[in-house]
Amino acid sequence: MKNPQKGVMPGIGLNYIRFAIEEPHLFRFLFQSDFFNGTTLPEMTDSKDLTPVISAMQEAVGAKSTEQVKEILLTI
């Protein structure tokens, strides 16, 4: 994301909104669909259905492996 906001709470909220604007399809998929309903975050990151998203994120952040991307997702 470009120019993330400083400060924890305002930054989280504003980056959430920025993410929704910059990646509307991914935002809807992750936060507004029931696709992963009842699934824990570790289960979700291991899902084969999320592989295209993990791969795109790996390329976008320059991660060396999908495991690095999964670690980023779990940390965030």
mmCIF file of the N, C-alpha and C atoms, coordinates in Angstrom:
data_MODEL
# 
_entry.id   MODEL 
# 
loop_
_atom_site.group_PDB 
_atom_site.id 
_atom_site.type_symbol 
_atom_site.label_atom_id 
_atom_site.label_alt_id 
_atom_site.label_comp_id 
_atom_site.label_asym_id 
_atom_site.label_entity_id 
_atom_site.label_seq_id 
_atom_site.pdbx_PDB_ins_code 
_atom_site.Cartn_x 
_atom_site.Cartn_y 
_atom_site.Cartn_z 
_atom_site.occupancy 
_atom_site.B_iso_or_equiv 
_atom_site.pdbx_formal_charge 
_atom_site.auth_seq_id 
_atom_site.auth_comp_id 
_atom_site.auth_asym_id 
_atom_site.auth_atom_id 
_atom_site.pdbx_PDB_model_num 
ATOM 1   N N  . MET A 1 1  ? 0.837   -1.181  0.000  1.00 0.00 ? 1  MET A N  1 
ATOM 2   C CA . MET A 1 1  ? 0.000   0.000   0.000  1.00 0.00 ? 1  MET A CA 1 
ATOM 3   C C  . MET A 1 1  ? 0.879   1.241   0.000  1.00 0.00 ? 1  MET A C  1 
ATOM 4   N N  . LYS A 1 2  ? 0.371   2.263   -0.597 1.00 0.00 ? 2  LYS A N  1 
ATOM 5   C CA . LYS A 1 2  ? 1.111   3.506   -0.673 1.00 0.00 ? 2  LYS A CA 1 
ATOM 6   C C  . LYS A 1 2  ? 0.890   4.343   0.577  1.00 0.00 ? 2  LYS A C  1 
ATOM 7   N N  . ASN A 1 3  ? 1.948   4.924   1.099  1.00 0.00 ? 3  ASN A N  1 
ATOM 8   C CA . ASN A 1 3  ? 1.896   5.852   2.227  1.00 0.00 ? 3  ASN A CA 1 
ATOM 9   C C  . ASN A 1 3  ? 1.017   5.379   3.379  1.00 0.00 ? 3  ASN A C  1 
ATOM 10  N N  . PRO A 1 4  ? 1.376   4.256   4.031  1.00 0.00 ? 4  PRO A N  1 
ATOM 11  C CA . PRO A 1 4  ? 0.548   3.824   5.155  1.00 0.00 ? 4  PRO A CA 1 
ATOM 12  C C  . PRO A 1 4  ? 0.531   4.867   6.260  1.00 0.00 ? 4  PRO A C  1 
ATOM 13  N N  . GLN A 1 5  ? -0.608  5.001   6.896  1.00 0.00 ? 5  GLN A N  1 
ATOM 14  C CA . GLN A 1 5  ? -0.781  5.991   7.955  1.00 0.00 ? 5  GLN A CA 1 
ATOM 15  C C  . GLN A 1 5  ? 0.027   5.620   9.182  1.00 0.00 ? 5  GLN A C  1 
ATOM 16  N N  . LYS A 1 6  ? 0.524   6.606   9.886  1.00 0.00 ? 6  LYS A N  1 
ATOM 17  C CA . LYS A 1 6  ? 1.234   6.394   11.142 1.00 0.00 ? 6  LYS A CA 1 
ATOM 18  C C  . LYS A 1 6  ? 0.210   6.357   12.267 1.00 0.00 ? 6  LYS A C  1 
ATOM 19  N N  . GLY A 1 7  ? 0.532   5.678   13.346 1.00 0.00 ? 7  GLY A N  1 
ATOM 20  C CA . GLY A 1 7  ? -0.406  5.537   14.459 1.00 0.00 ? 7  GLY A CA 1 
ATOM 21  C C  . GLY A 1 7  ? -1.185  4.261   14.286 1.00 0.00 ? 7  GLY A C  1 
ATOM 22  N N  . VAL A 1 8  ? -1.314  3.519   15.351 1.00 0.00 ? 8  VAL A N  1 
ATOM 23  C CA . VAL A 1 8  ? -1.886  2.188   15.245 1.00 0.00 ? 8  VAL A CA 1 
ATOM 24  C C  . VAL A 1 8  ? -3.363  2.198   14.843 1.00 0.00 ? 8  VAL A C  1 
ATOM 25  N N  . MET A 1 9  ? -4.230  2.749   15.652 1.00 0.00 ? 9  MET A N  1 
ATOM 26  C CA . MET A 1 9  ? -5.663  2.669   15.370 1.00 0.00 ? 9  MET A CA 1 
ATOM 27  C C  . MET A 1 9  ? -6.079  3.462   14.136 1.00 0.00 ? 9  MET A C  1 
ATOM 28  N N  . PRO A 1 10 ? -5.690  4.730   14.006 1.00 0.00 ? 10 PRO A N  1 
ATOM 29  C CA . PRO A 1 10 ? -6.066  5.434   12.782 1.00 0.00 ? 10 PRO A CA 1 
ATOM 30  C C  . PRO A 1 10 ? -5.462  4.781   11.546 1.00 0.00 ? 10 PRO A C  1 
ATOM 31  N N  . GLY A 1 11 ? -4.242  4.278   11.699 1.00 0.00 ? 11 GLY A N  1 
ATOM 32  C CA . GLY A 1 11 ? -3.580  3.625   10.565 1.00 0.00 ? 11 GLY A CA 1 
ATOM 33  C C  . GLY A 1 11 ? -4.304  2.379   10.119 1.00 0.00 ? 11 GLY A C  1 
ATOM 34  N N  . ILE A 1 12 ? -4.752  1.561   11.060 1.00 0.00 ? 12 ILE A N  1 
ATOM 35  C CA . ILE A 1 12 ? -5.479  0.335   10.713 1.00 0.00 ? 12 ILE A CA 1 
ATOM 36  C C  . ILE A 1 12 ? -6.761  0.686   9.969  1.00 0.00 ? 12 ILE A C  1 
ATOM 37  N N  . GLY A 1 13 ? -7.517  1.627   10.512 1.00 0.00 ? 13 GLY A N  1 
ATOM 38  C CA . GLY A 1 13 ? -8.784  2.007   9.880  1.00 0.00 ? 13 GLY A CA 1 
ATOM 39  C C  . GLY A 1 13 ? -8.602  2.604   8.499  1.00 0.00 ? 13 GLY A C  1 
ATOM 40  N N  . LEU A 1 14 ? -7.669  3.526   8.379  1.00 0.00 ? 14 LEU A N  1 
ATOM 41  C CA . LEU A 1 14 ? -7.449  4.181   7.095  1.00 0.00 ? 14 LEU A CA 1 
ATOM 42  C C  . LEU A 1 14 ? -6.854  3.226   6.061  1.00 0.00 ? 14 LEU A C  1 
ATOM 43  N N  . ASN A 1 15 ? -5.975  2.325   6.491  1.00 0.00 ? 15 ASN A N  1 
ATOM 44  C CA . ASN A 1 15 ? -5.419  1.345   5.553  1.00 0.00 ? 15 ASN A CA 1 
ATOM 45  C C  . ASN A 1 15 ? -6.462  0.320   5.128  1.00 0.00 ? 15 ASN A C  1 
ATOM 46  N N  . TYR A 1 16 ? -7.400  0.001   6.016  1.00 0.00 ? 16 TYR A N  1 
ATOM 47  C CA . TYR A 1 16 ? -8.511  -0.892  5.681  1.00 0.00 ? 16 TYR A CA 1 
ATOM 48  C C  . TYR A 1 16 ? -9.347  -0.257  4.564  1.00 0.00 ? 16 TYR A C  1 
ATOM 49  N N  . ILE A 1 17 ? -9.645  1.024   4.717  1.00 0.00 ? 17 ILE A N  1 
ATOM 50  C CA . ILE A 1 17 ? -10.409 1.759   3.701  1.00 0.00 ? 17 ILE A CA 1 
ATOM 51  C C  . ILE A 1 17 ? -9.610  1.864   2.405  1.00 0.00 ? 17 ILE A C  1 
ATOM 52  N N  . ARG A 1 18 ? -8.330  2.179   2.514  1.00 0.00 ? 18 ARG A N  1 
ATOM 53  C CA . ARG A 1 18 ? -7.468  2.290   1.329  1.00 0.00 ? 18 ARG A CA 1 
ATOM 54  C C  . ARG A 1 18 ? -7.419  0.959   0.578  1.00 0.00 ? 18 ARG A C  1 
ATOM 55  N N  . PHE A 1 19 ? -7.303  -0.137  1.327  1.00 0.00 ? 19 PHE A N  1 
ATOM 56  C CA . PHE A 1 19 ? -7.288  -1.464  0.715  1.00 0.00 ? 19 PHE A CA 1 
ATOM 57  C C  . PHE A 1 19 ? -8.593  -1.724  -0.037 1.00 0.00 ? 19 PHE A C  1 
ATOM 58  N N  . ALA A 1 20 ? -9.717  -1.345  0.547  1.00 0.00 ? 20 ALA A N  1 
ATOM 59  C CA . ALA A 1 20 ? -11.018 -1.527  -0.103 1.00 0.00 ? 20 ALA A CA 1 
ATOM 60  C C  . ALA A 1 20 ? -11.110 -0.733  -1.401 1.00 0.00 ? 20 ALA A C  1 
ATOM 61  N N  . ILE A 1 21 ? -10.505 0.445   -1.426 1.00 0.00 ? 21 ILE A N  1 
ATOM 62  C CA . ILE A 1 21 ? -10.538 1.284   -2.623 1.00 0.00 ? 21 ILE A CA 1 
ATOM 63  C C  . ILE A 1 21 ? -9.588  0.752   -3.694 1.00 0.00 ? 21 ILE A C  1 
ATOM 64  N N  . GLU A 1 22 ? -8.372  0.377   -3.274 1.00 0.00 ? 22 GLU A N  1 
ATOM 65  C CA . GLU A 1 22 ? -7.351  -0.047  -4.234 1.00 0.00 ? 22 GLU A CA 1 
ATOM 66  C C  . GLU A 1 22 ? -7.566  -1.467  -4.756 1.00 0.00 ? 22 GLU A C  1 
ATOM 67  N N  . GLU A 1 23 ? -8.153  -2.333  -3.951 1.00 0.00 ? 23 GLU A N  1 
ATOM 68  C CA . GLU A 1 23 ? -8.361  -3.736  -4.323 1.00 0.00 ? 23 GLU A CA 1 
ATOM 69  C C  . GLU A 1 23 ? -9.800  -4.158  -4.037 1.00 0.00 ? 23 GLU A C  1 
ATOM 70  N N  . PRO A 1 24 ? -10.777 -3.569  -4.727 1.00 0.00 ? 24 PRO A N  1 
ATOM 71  C CA . PRO A 1 24 ? -12.176 -3.830  -4.379 1.00 0.00 ? 24 PRO A CA 1 
ATOM 72  C C  . PRO A 1 24 ? -12.595 -5.295  -4.510 1.00 0.00 ? 24 PRO A C  1 
ATOM 73  N N  . HIS A 1 25 ? -12.107 -5.989  -5.526 1.00 0.00 ? 25 HIS A N  1 
ATOM 74  C CA . HIS A 1 25 ? -12.512 -7.384  -5.709 1.00 0.00 ? 25 HIS A CA 1 
ATOM 75  C C  . HIS A 1 25 ? -11.929 -8.274  -4.622 1.00 0.00 ? 25 HIS A C  1 
ATOM 76  N N  . LEU A 1 26 ? -10.655 -8.084  -4.305 1.00 0.00 ? 26 LEU A N  1 
ATOM 77  C CA . LEU A 1 26 ? -10.025 -8.862  -3.250 1.00 0.00 ? 26 LEU A CA 1 
ATOM 78  C C  . LEU A 1 26 ? -10.650 -8.533  -1.891 1.00 0.00 ? 26 LEU A C  1 
ATOM 79  N N  . PHE A 1 27 ? -10.941 -7.269  -1.658 1.00 0.00 ? 27 PHE A N  1 
ATOM 80  C CA . PHE A 1 27 ? -11.578 -6.846  -0.403 1.00 0.00 ? 27 PHE A CA 1 
ATOM 81  C C  . PHE A 1 27 ? -12.920 -7.549  -0.234 1.00 0.00 ? 27 PHE A C  1 
ATOM 82  N N  . ARG A 1 28 ? -13.740 -7.538  -1.282 1.00 0.00 ? 28 ARG A N  1 
ATOM 83  C CA . ARG A 1 28 ? -15.047 -8.198  -1.197 1.00 0.00 ? 28 ARG A CA 1 
ATOM 84  C C  . ARG A 1 28 ? -14.892 -9.697  -0.951 1.00 0.00 ? 28 ARG A C  1 
ATOM 85  N N  . PHE A 1 29 ? -13.925 -10.299 -1.647 1.00 0.00 ? 29 PHE A N  1 
ATOM 86  C CA . PHE A 1 29 ? -13.696 -11.733 -1.499 1.00 0.00 ? 29 PHE A CA 1 
ATOM 87  C C  . PHE A 1 29 ? -13.302 -12.082 -0.066 1.00 0.00 ? 29 PHE A C  1 
ATOM 88  N N  . LEU A 1 30 ? -12.379 -11.321 0.497  1.00 0.00 ? 30 LEU A N  1 
ATOM 89  C CA . LEU A 1 30 ? -11.864 -11.631 1.826  1.00 0.00 ? 30 LEU A CA 1 
ATOM 90  C C  . LEU A 1 30 ? -12.808 -11.236 2.960  1.00 0.00 ? 30 LEU A C  1 
ATOM 91  N N  . PHE A 1 31 ? -13.463 -10.068 2.826  1.00 0.00 ? 31 PHE A N  1 
ATOM 92  C CA . PHE A 1 31 ? -14.191 -9.518  3.964  1.00 0.00 ? 31 PHE A CA 1 
ATOM 93  C C  . PHE A 1 31 ? -15.708 -9.485  3.810  1.00 0.00 ? 31 PHE A C  1 
ATOM 94  N N  . GLN A 1 32 ? -16.225 -9.649  2.604  1.00 0.00 ? 32 GLN A N  1 
ATOM 95  C CA . GLN A 1 32 ? -17.663 -9.512  2.421  1.00 0.00 ? 32 GLN A CA 1 
ATOM 96  C C  . GLN A 1 32 ? -18.308 -10.750 1.817  1.00 0.00 ? 32 GLN A C  1 
ATOM 97  N N  . SER A 1 33 ? -17.576 -11.823 1.708  1.00 0.00 ? 33 SER A N  1 
ATOM 98  C CA . SER A 1 33 ? -18.177 -13.065 1.214  1.00 0.00 ? 33 SER A CA 1 
ATOM 99  C C  . SER A 1 33 ? -18.177 -14.078 2.351  1.00 0.00 ? 33 SER A C  1 
ATOM 100 N N  . ASP A 1 34 ? -18.974 -15.093 2.223  1.00 0.00 ? 34 ASP A N  1 
ATOM 101 C CA . ASP A 1 34 ? -19.005 -16.165 3.216  1.00 0.00 ? 34 ASP A CA 1 
ATOM 102 C C  . ASP A 1 34 ? -18.133 -17.336 2.787  1.00 0.00 ? 34 ASP A C  1 
ATOM 103 N N  . PHE A 1 35 ? -17.248 -17.083 1.816  1.00 0.00 ? 35 PHE A N  1 
ATOM 104 C CA . PHE A 1 35 ? -16.436 -18.155 1.260  1.00 0.00 ? 35 PHE A CA 1 
ATOM 105 C C  . PHE A 1 35 ? -15.612 -18.853 2.332  1.00 0.00 ? 35 PHE A C  1 
ATOM 106 N N  . PHE A 1 36 ? -15.036 -18.077 3.256  1.00 0.00 ? 36 PHE A N  1 
ATOM 107 C CA . PHE A 1 36 ? -14.192 -18.647 4.300  1.00 0.00 ? 36 PHE A CA 1 
ATOM 108 C C  . PHE A 1 36 ? -14.873 -18.629 5.659  1.00 0.00 ? 36 PHE A C  1 
ATOM 109 N N  . ASN A 1 37 ? -16.174 -18.545 5.678  1.00 0.00 ? 37 ASN A N  1 
ATOM 110 C CA . ASN A 1 37 ? -16.927 -18.492 6.935  1.00 0.00 ? 37 ASN A CA 1 
ATOM 111 C C  . ASN A 1 37 ? -16.640 -19.731 7.776  1.00 0.00 ? 37 ASN A C  1 
ATOM 112 N N  . GLY A 1 38 ? -16.297 -19.510 9.034  1.00 0.00 ? 38 GLY A N  1 
ATOM 113 C CA . GLY A 1 38 ? -16.017 -20.610 9.945  1.00 0.00 ? 38 GLY A CA 1 
ATOM 114 C C  . GLY A 1 38 ? -14.624 -21.181 9.811  1.00 0.00 ? 38 GLY A C  1 
ATOM 115 N N  . THR A 1 39 ? -13.784 -20.550 9.017  1.00 0.00 ? 39 THR A N  1 
ATOM 116 C CA . THR A 1 39 ? -12.426 -21.017 8.797  1.00 0.00 ? 39 THR A CA 1 
ATOM 117 C C  . THR A 1 39 ? -11.466 -20.132 9.575  1.00 0.00 ? 39 THR A C  1 
ATOM 118 N N  . THR A 1 40 ? -10.507 -20.761 10.245 1.00 0.00 ? 40 THR A N  1 
ATOM 119 C CA . THR A 1 40 ? -9.501  -19.977 10.958 1.00 0.00 ? 40 THR A CA 1 
ATOM 120 C C  . THR A 1 40 ? -8.514  -19.396 9.954  1.00 0.00 ? 40 THR A C  1 
ATOM 121 N N  . LEU A 1 41 ? -7.782  -18.380 10.371 1.00 0.00 ? 41 LEU A N  1 
ATOM 122 C CA . LEU A 1 41 ? -6.813  -17.748 9.476  1.00 0.00 ? 41 LEU A CA 1 
ATOM 123 C C  . LEU A 1 41 ? -5.736  -18.729 9.004  1.00 0.00 ? 41 LEU A C  1 
ATOM 124 N N  . PRO A 1 42 ? -5.158  -19.549 9.893  1.00 0.00 ? 42 PRO A N  1 
ATOM 125 C CA . PRO A 1 42 ? -4.179  -20.531 9.393  1.00 0.00 ? 42 PRO A CA 1 
ATOM 126 C C  . PRO A 1 42 ? -4.786  -21.510 8.386  1.00 0.00 ? 42 PRO A C  1 
ATOM 127 N N  . GLU A 1 43 ? -6.034  -21.936 8.620  1.00 0.00 ? 43 GLU A N  1 
ATOM 128 C CA . GLU A 1 43 ? -6.697  -22.818 7.659  1.00 0.00 ? 43 GLU A CA 1 
ATOM 129 C C  . GLU A 1 43 ? -6.919  -22.104 6.331  1.00 0.00 ? 43 GLU A C  1 
ATOM 130 N N  . MET A 1 44 ? -7.282  -20.840 6.403  1.00 0.00 ? 44 MET A N  1 
ATOM 131 C CA . MET A 1 44 ? -7.525  -20.064 5.198  1.00 0.00 ? 44 MET A CA 1 
ATOM 132 C C  . MET A 1 44 ? -6.250  -19.917 4.379  1.00 0.00 ? 44 MET A C  1 
ATOM 133 N N  . THR A 1 45 ? -5.121  -19.609 5.028  1.00 0.00 ? 45 THR A N  1 
ATOM 134 C CA . THR A 1 45 ? -3.881  -19.413 4.276  1.00 0.00 ? 45 THR A CA 1 
ATOM 135 C C  . THR A 1 45 ? -3.390  -20.708 3.644  1.00 0.00 ? 45 THR A C  1 
ATOM 136 N N  . ASP A 1 46 ? -3.807  -21.859 4.195  1.00 0.00 ? 46 ASP A N  1 
ATOM 137 C CA . ASP A 1 46 ? -3.419  -23.150 3.621  1.00 0.00 ? 46 ASP A CA 1 
ATOM 138 C C  . ASP A 1 46 ? -4.401  -23.657 2.574  1.00 0.00 ? 46 ASP A C  1 
ATOM 139 N N  . SER A 1 47 ? -5.516  -22.947 2.404  1.00 0.00 ? 47 SER A N  1 
ATOM 140 C CA . SER A 1 47 ? -6.539  -23.368 1.452  1.00 0.00 ? 47 SER A CA 1 
ATOM 141 C C  . SER A 1 47 ? -6.035  -23.267 0.016  1.00 0.00 ? 47 SER A C  1 
ATOM 142 N N  . LYS A 1 48 ? -6.316  -24.299 -0.770 1.00 0.00 ? 48 LYS A N  1 
ATOM 143 C CA . LYS A 1 48 ? -5.944  -24.274 -2.191 1.00 0.00 ? 48 LYS A CA 1 
ATOM 144 C C  . LYS A 1 48 ? -6.705  -23.183 -2.935 1.00 0.00 ? 48 LYS A C  1 
ATOM 145 N N  . ASP A 1 49 ? -7.879  -22.811 -2.421 1.00 0.00 ? 49 ASP A N  1 
ATOM 146 C CA . ASP A 1 49 ? -8.678  -21.770 -3.053 1.00 0.00 ? 49 ASP A CA 1 
ATOM 147 C C  . ASP A 1 49 ? -8.013  -20.398 -2.950 1.00 0.00 ? 49 ASP A C  1 
ATOM 148 N N  . LEU A 1 50 ? -7.134  -20.230 -1.979 1.00 0.00 ? 50 LEU A N  1 
ATOM 149 C CA . LEU A 1 50 ? -6.463  -18.946 -1.784 1.00 0.00 ? 50 LEU A CA 1 
ATOM 150 C C  . LEU A 1 50 ? -5.114  -18.882 -2.517 1.00 0.00 ? 50 LEU A C  1 
ATOM 151 N N  . THR A 1 51 ? -4.709  -19.969 -3.154 1.00 0.00 ? 51 THR A N  1 
ATOM 152 C CA . THR A 1 51 ? -3.408  -20.025 -3.837 1.00 0.00 ? 51 THR A CA 1 
ATOM 153 C C  . THR A 1 51 ? -3.194  -18.878 -4.828 1.00 0.00 ? 51 THR A C  1 
ATOM 154 N N  . PRO A 1 52 ? -4.171  -18.523 -5.661 1.00 0.00 ? 52 PRO A N  1 
ATOM 155 C CA . PRO A 1 52 ? -3.936  -17.400 -6.582 1.00 0.00 ? 52 PRO A CA 1 
ATOM 156 C C  . PRO A 1 52 ? -3.677  -16.079 -5.853 1.00 0.00 ? 52 PRO A C  1 
ATOM 157 N N  . VAL A 1 53 ? -4.358  -15.869 -4.738 1.00 0.00 ? 53 VAL A N  1 
ATOM 158 C CA . VAL A 1 53 ? -4.170  -14.643 -3.963 1.00 0.00 ? 53 VAL A CA 1 
ATOM 159 C C  . VAL A 1 53 ? -2.785  -14.639 -3.325 1.00 0.00 ? 53 VAL A C  1 
ATOM 160 N N  . ILE A 1 54 ? -2.380  -15.770 -2.749 1.00 0.00 ? 54 ILE A N  1 
ATOM 161 C CA . ILE A 1 54 ? -1.057  -15.889 -2.133 1.00 0.00 ? 54 ILE A CA 1 
ATOM 162 C C  . ILE A 1 54 ? 0.029   -15.653 -3.183 1.00 0.00 ? 54 ILE A C  1 
ATOM 163 N N  . SER A 1 55 ? -0.142  -16.227 -4.362 1.00 0.00 ? 55 SER A N  1 
ATOM 164 C CA . SER A 1 55 ? 0.843   -16.056 -5.436 1.00 0.00 ? 55 SER A CA 1 
ATOM 165 C C  . SER A 1 55 ? 0.944   -14.603 -5.881 1.00 0.00 ? 55 SER A C  1 
ATOM 166 N N  . ALA A 1 56 ? -0.200  -13.941 -6.008 1.00 0.00 ? 56 ALA A N  1 
ATOM 167 C CA . ALA A 1 56 ? -0.193  -12.528 -6.406 1.00 0.00 ? 56 ALA A CA 1 
ATOM 168 C C  . ALA A 1 56 ? 0.478   -11.681 -5.339 1.00 0.00 ? 56 ALA A C  1 
ATOM 169 N N  . MET A 1 57 ? 0.203   -11.977 -4.077 1.00 0.00 ? 57 MET A N  1 
ATOM 170 C CA . MET A 1 57 ? 0.838   -11.238 -2.986 1.00 0.00 ? 57 MET A CA 1 
ATOM 171 C C  . MET A 1 57 ? 2.336   -11.493 -2.955 1.00 0.00 ? 57 MET A C  1 
ATOM 172 N N  . GLN A 1 58 ? 2.742   -12.734 -3.228 1.00 0.00 ? 58 GLN A N  1 
ATOM 173 C CA . GLN A 1 58 ? 4.167   -13.077 -3.235 1.00 0.00 ? 58 GLN A CA 1 
ATOM 174 C C  . GLN A 1 58 ? 4.903   -12.233 -4.274 1.00 0.00 ? 58 GLN A C  1 
ATOM 175 N N  . GLU A 1 59 ? 4.312   -12.127 -5.444 1.00 0.00 ? 59 GLU A N  1 
ATOM 176 C CA . GLU A 1 59 ? 4.917   -11.319 -6.505 1.00 0.00 ? 59 GLU A CA 1 
ATOM 177 C C  . GLU A 1 59 ? 4.924   -9.832  -6.135 1.00 0.00 ? 59 GLU A C  1 
ATOM 178 N N  . ALA A 1 60 ? 3.820   -9.363  -5.562 1.00 0.00 ? 60 ALA A N  1 
ATOM 179 C CA . ALA A 1 60 ? 3.691   -7.940  -5.229 1.00 0.00 ? 60 ALA A CA 1 
ATOM 180 C C  . ALA A 1 60 ? 4.686   -7.486  -4.166 1.00 0.00 ? 60 ALA A C  1 
ATOM 181 N N  . VAL A 1 61 ? 4.943   -8.341  -3.176 1.00 0.00 ? 61 VAL A N  1 
ATOM 182 C CA . VAL A 1 61 ? 5.840   -7.943  -2.091 1.00 0.00 ? 61 VAL A CA 1 
ATOM 183 C C  . VAL A 1 61 ? 7.262   -8.437  -2.299 1.00 0.00 ? 61 VAL A C  1 
ATOM 184 N N  . GLY A 1 62 ? 7.483   -9.226  -3.339 1.00 0.00 ? 62 GLY A N  1 
ATOM 185 C CA . GLY A 1 62 ? 8.820   -9.731  -3.612 1.00 0.00 ? 62 GLY A CA 1 
ATOM 186 C C  . GLY A 1 62 ? 9.275   -10.800 -2.636 1.00 0.00 ? 62 GLY A C  1 
ATOM 187 N N  . ALA A 1 63 ? 8.322   -11.549 -2.098 1.00 0.00 ? 63 ALA A N  1 
ATOM 188 C CA . ALA A 1 63 ? 8.654   -12.617 -1.154 1.00 0.00 ? 63 ALA A CA 1 
ATOM 189 C C  . ALA A 1 63 ? 9.300   -13.774 -1.903 1.00 0.00 ? 63 ALA A C  1 
ATOM 190 N N  . LYS A 1 64 ? 10.212  -14.461 -1.232 1.00 0.00 ? 64 LYS A N  1 
ATOM 191 C CA . LYS A 1 64 ? 10.916  -15.581 -1.851 1.00 0.00 ? 64 LYS A CA 1 
ATOM 192 C C  . LYS A 1 64 ? 10.093  -16.864 -1.851 1.00 0.00 ? 64 LYS A C  1 
ATOM 193 N N  . SER A 1 65 ? 9.116   -16.949 -0.943 1.00 0.00 ? 65 SER A N  1 
ATOM 194 C CA . SER A 1 65 ? 8.302   -18.166 -0.858 1.00 0.00 ? 65 SER A CA 1 
ATOM 195 C C  . SER A 1 65 ? 6.875   -17.824 -0.437 1.00 0.00 ? 65 SER A C  1 
ATOM 196 N N  . THR A 1 66 ? 5.991   -18.778 -0.693 1.00 0.00 ? 66 THR A N  1 
ATOM 197 C CA . THR A 1 66 ? 4.615   -18.585 -0.257 1.00 0.00 ? 66 THR A CA 1 
ATOM 198 C C  . THR A 1 66 ? 4.534   -18.624 1.265  1.00 0.00 ? 66 THR A C  1 
ATOM 199 N N  . GLU A 1 67 ? 5.448   -19.327 1.896  1.00 0.00 ? 67 GLU A N  1 
ATOM 200 C CA . GLU A 1 67 ? 5.463   -19.375 3.361  1.00 0.00 ? 67 GLU A CA 1 
ATOM 201 C C  . GLU A 1 67 ? 5.711   -17.991 3.941  1.00 0.00 ? 67 GLU A C  1 
ATOM 202 N N  . GLN A 1 68 ? 6.548   -17.185 3.298  1.00 0.00 ? 68 GLN A N  1 
ATOM 203 C CA . GLN A 1 68 ? 6.767   -15.817 3.761  1.00 0.00 ? 68 GLN A CA 1 
ATOM 204 C C  . GLN A 1 68 ? 5.482   -15.005 3.676  1.00 0.00 ? 68 GLN A C  1 
ATOM 205 N N  . VAL A 1 69 ? 4.740   -15.171 2.601  1.00 0.00 ? 69 VAL A N  1 
ATOM 206 C CA . VAL A 1 69 ? 3.474   -14.454 2.431  1.00 0.00 ? 69 VAL A CA 1 
ATOM 207 C C  . VAL A 1 69 ? 2.474   -14.893 3.495  1.00 0.00 ? 69 VAL A C  1 
ATOM 208 N N  . LYS A 1 70 ? 2.393   -16.178 3.748  1.00 0.00 ? 70 LYS A N  1 
ATOM 209 C CA . LYS A 1 70 ? 1.490   -16.689 4.780  1.00 0.00 ? 70 LYS A CA 1 
ATOM 210 C C  . LYS A 1 70 ? 1.859   -16.122 6.142  1.00 0.00 ? 70 LYS A C  1 
ATOM 211 N N  . GLU A 1 71 ? 3.148   -16.019 6.418  1.00 0.00 ? 71 GLU A N  1 
ATOM 212 C CA . GLU A 1 71 ? 3.602   -15.439 7.687  1.00 0.00 ? 71 GLU A CA 1 
ATOM 213 C C  . GLU A 1 71 ? 3.193   -13.972 7.795  1.00 0.00 ? 71 GLU A C  1 
ATOM 214 N N  . ILE A 1 72 ? 3.288   -13.253 6.685  1.00 0.00 ? 72 ILE A N  1 
ATOM 215 C CA . ILE A 1 72 ? 2.849   -11.850 6.663  1.00 0.00 ? 72 ILE A CA 1 
ATOM 216 C C  . ILE A 1 72 ? 1.359   -11.772 6.980  1.00 0.00 ? 72 ILE A C  1 
ATOM 217 N N  . LEU A 1 73 ? 0.555   -12.593 6.330  1.00 0.00 ? 73 LEU A N  1 
ATOM 218 C CA . LEU A 1 73 ? -0.888  -12.595 6.562  1.00 0.00 ? 73 LEU A CA 1 
ATOM 219 C C  . LEU A 1 73 ? -1.221  -12.931 8.011  1.00 0.00 ? 73 LEU A C  1 
ATOM 220 N N  . LEU A 1 74 ? -0.533  -13.894 8.575  1.00 0.00 ? 74 LEU A N  1 
ATOM 221 C CA . LEU A 1 74 ? -0.794  -14.282 9.957  1.00 0.00 ? 74 LEU A CA 1 
ATOM 222 C C  . LEU A 1 74 ? -0.356  -13.193 10.936 1.00 0.00 ? 74 LEU A C  1 
ATOM 223 N N  . THR A 1 75 ? 0.685   -12.471 10.583 1.00 0.00 ? 75 THR A N  1 
ATOM 224 C CA . THR A 1 75 ? 1.171   -11.393 11.446 1.00 0.00 ? 75 THR A CA 1 
ATOM 225 C C  . THR A 1 75 ? 0.229   -10.213 11.428 1.00 0.00 ? 75 THR A C  1 
ATOM 226 N N  . ILE A 1 76 ? -0.264  -9.884  10.253 1.00 0.00 ? 76 ILE A N  1 
ATOM 227 C CA . ILE A 1 76 ? -1.162  -8.737  10.107 1.00 0.00 ? 76 ILE A CA 1 
ATOM 228 C C  . ILE A 1 76 ? -2.466  -9.056  10.777 1.00 0.00 ? 76 ILE A C  1 
# 
